[in-house]
Amino acid sequence: MNKEKILKKTLRKERLLTEVSEKLSRCKTKYEELEKEVKLLYAELHMPYTSSVNLLDLPYFEKHTASRNISRDIFIMKEWNDNLDSTLQSIGDKHNLSRERVRQILERWEDVGYPIREPEKRTEFRRKKQIESVHQEIINAIESCYGTPKFTKWKRDFYKKSNLWQRRYFQKVLRGYWREGKADPLLFMDSDIKLTKRHYKILEMKKAGMSQYEMSRKLDISEQLVGMAIRDLKDAHLVAHKNANQVESVSLSKEEIERRLNKIREQIISGVPISNLDQNGNISKKPHGSKAMHFVKRHFLKPLRLGGQK
């Protein structure tokens, strides 16, 4: 068995340089010669060298002494371990390599026992860093303009630029403010009732004299949704109330409105999406789209926007 084979066999079993000195003599390799090679490796790695240094790196170094890419491979290993923002793709782009080739290089380092940082830890680190980057922005937005049109604009811009984990963190922080009573969950919704293509279709049908039932059949939606759309059109002054006295007679009392709004608040704070609530604040087995949201906009946000009472 030649010197190289004996050396590699020894290094697979032994870990410390001082432990292999006796076996090195069998293959006529001087301790000083091997130590010199190890020191060169650790110098390239910018790592401190001691007499009890771990030799797990040496087989990799021996394997690549004839390679012209040893410096590149060392850089890739250090970049992956030291810079947690780096990804396989970003490292590969620096060296004109595919992400799979970078993964193979890291795997070869790991095969000889060199510690390679786990991808899961990198993901956790990046996620934490992404959350930290928006934490103060979220706090400032909630405390300075929550419940105002400025907050609505900020929220839309934030959702466009943020990722999933940042949006989830925003919702977590906001629920904390709701639970502590520092913010009203009903103010999270946009106050403006936006008219859609469906609204204008219903407006044309109403002008044509069609009933709510006929509209619902033609649009393939429920009569309730047709009725809510017509109320939106009335709020936008595109459809007039037929009888002011009739409107007054079917109006809810202030106490009943407040009771329903409080029930909706409690459900939202507990984590129930408003889309799963009916206008009484109860969880609906068959979600009615935005019935609770429409109720909040009509009886809370609209009066608030117009300067009336909540």
N, C-alpha and C positions, 0 to 999 in steps of 0.2 A: 504494500500500500504506500503510495507516494505521500510526500509532505502535505500537499493540499488536501487530500482526502482525510488524512489523520487529523489535520487541523480543524476541518469542518465538522468531522465526527465528534471531536472533543468539544467544540464550541456549542454543539447541540445539547450536550449534557451538562457542561460546566458553565457557570455564570460569571464568576469573578476572575480577574486576570491572575491574581495570586494563586488561584486554585488549579490553573492549567500549566504553571511553569514546569512542573515535573514531567508532564506528558509532552511538553514541547521539546524537551531534550531528546526524546525518542525519534523525532523526525528532524533532528539537527537544526532546530530553529531557536535562535537565541531569544531569551526573554526581552532583551532590550530592543530587538528588531520588531517584535510584535507590539511592544509598548509604543514604539515610535509611530507605527501605523495607526494605532488607536488614538494617539495624541493628535495626529493630522486630521483624523475624522472629527474629533471633538472640536478642533479649531474651526473646521468648516461649519460645524453645527453651532458655533458660538456658545458652547456649553463648557462649564468648569470640569477639569479633569482631576481625578484623585486616583490613588493606587488601588482603591477598591471599586473602580468604575465598572459598570455593568457592560459585559461584552456582547450583549444581545444585538448591538448595532453592527458588530464586526462582520458577520456573514453577509449582510447587505452591502457593506463597503467592499468586501472581497469580491462579491458578485459583480460590482460595478466599476472596479478599478480600470477595466479595459473600455468602459463606456465613456463617451464624450458628454453624457448628460447627467453625470453625477451631481454637478452643481445645481442643475435645474431640478433634479429630484429632491435634493435637500431643501431647496427653496420651497417647493410645493408642499413638502411635509411640514416645514415651519410655518408657512402661510396658513395652512389648514388648521394647525394647532393653536397658533398665536392670534390669528385674526378671525374672530367668530362671525364677522360679517361676510367673510368670504364663502363662496359656494363652489361646487365642482365646476359650474359653468364659468364663473368669474375668473377662477384660477386657470381654467383651460383657455380662456380668451387671451390671457396674458402670454401664454406660451404656444398659442396656435395648436392647441390640443382639444380633443373631444372630451366631454365630461366623463365618458366611460374610461378613456385612457388615464385621466387624473385619478379616477377611482381605483384603477388597477395599480397605479404607482403607490397610492396610499395603502392598498391592500398588501403590497410587497413589504412595505415598512412594517405593517402589523404582523405579517407572517414570521418575521425574525424577532418579534417581541417588542418592537418600539411602540410606546403608547401613542395611539391615535385617538383623538377626541371623537366621542360617539356623535353621530348625526342628530340623535334625539336631543342631546344637550345643546347642540348648536341651534336647533330649531327653537328650543325653550329660551335660549339666550336672546335670539333675534326677536322673538315674540315679546319678551320683556322689554327689550330696547325700543321696539316700535310703540309699545304702550307708553313707556316713559316719555317718548318724544311728543305725545299729544296730551299727556296728563294735565299740564298747566293750562293749555289752550282750552280744554274742556271745562276745567274749574272756572277760568275767567269768563267763559261764555255763559255758563249757568248763573254765576253770581252777578254778572253785570247786565245781562239783557234777556234773561229767561222770561218767556211770556210776551215778548215784543216782536214786531216784524223783523227787527235786526237779528234776533235769535233764529227766526225761521230761515232767514237768508244764510246765516252762518251754518245752520244745520244742513241745509241743502249742499252748500259748498263742502262741508266736512264729509258728508256721505259720498261725494264724488271723488275726493282725493284719498280717503282712508281705505284701509283693507278690512277684512272681516273681523280680525281680532281687535282692531282699534274701535270699530263700531260696537262690538260686544262690550268692550270696556266702557265706552261712553254710556251705553244703556245701563250697565251695572252701577256706575257712579250716579246716574240720574235717579235710579230706583232708590239709592241710598238717601238722596235729598228728599224724595217723596216720603219714604218711611219716617224720616225725622221731622216731617212737616215743614221743611224749608222751601219746598216748591210744590205747586199744585199740578198733579198729573194731567188735569184737563187742559192746562195751558200749553202742553206739549204739541197739541194739534194745531195745524194751520187754521187761522180764523176765517180766511176767505173761502167762500163756497165757489168752487170753480165749475164753470159750465162746460160740459163736454159735447161731443157730436150727438150723443144720445139725447141730451137736453134739447138741442135745437130740432131734432127729429120729432120729439114729443111736442114741442112748441108748434111745429107745422101741422101735426096731426090734430092738436087741440083747436087750432084755427080752422081746420077742415071740419070740425064738429064731431070728431071721433070720441067715443067713450073711453074710460080708463081700461075697461075690459078689452075693447077692440085694440087699443094701443099695446097692451100686454101680449095679446095673441100675435100681433104683427111683429113686435120686437123680440118675442120669445123670452119675456121676463115676467116677473110677478107683478100683480096690480100694486102691491106695496111699493115696489121700486118706482113704478110709474108715479104713484102719489107723492113719493119723496122728491122726485124730479120736478114735479109741478110746484111743490112748495119752494124748491130752489128758484124756479122761474118767478114765483111771486115775490120772493125776497129780492130778486134782481129787478123787480118792477117790470118784468116782461109779460106777466099775467096778472090781471087785477082780481082782487077778492070780490066775489059776487055780492056778498052780504056781510057787512061789518058786524051786525048783530049776531049772525050765525057764527062768525069767527070767535066772538067773545063768549058765546054760549058753550063752545066745545073746548075752550082754552083750559089748561090745567091750572090749578091753584099754585101760588108761590111755594107753599109748603110741600106740595106733591113734587114739583119740579126739583126743589132742593133735596128731597128724600131720594129721588132717582139719581140725581147727580152724585150724591154722597155714596150711593151704592155702586155706581160706576167707578168712582174714585177707589173705593176699597178693592174692587175686583182688579183694577189695573195695577195697584200697588202689590197685590198678592201674586202678580205675574200673568194674569189672564189677558190675552190680546183683546183689544177693544172690538176687533172684527168678530169675536166670538160671543159678544154680548148683545142682548136686545135692548130696547129703549127703557126697559125697567131695571137694567143692570143685572139681569139674570143670564147665566150661561145657557145658550141656545143649543139644543141637540142638532138643529139644522141652522147653521150660521146664516144670518140674513144680510151678509155683506157689511154694510156700514150703518145699520139702524141706530146703534148706540152713538156712533160718531156723529151721525146726522142730528141726533137729539142734543148732543153736547154743543154742536155748532149753532143750532137754532136757539137753544134756551140758555146757553152760557156764554159762548164766544161772541155771538152777534150782539146781544145786549151790552156786553162788556166793551165791544168795539165802538158801539154807538154812544157810549157814555152812560148807559143805564146800569141797573143793579145786576149783580151776578145771578 
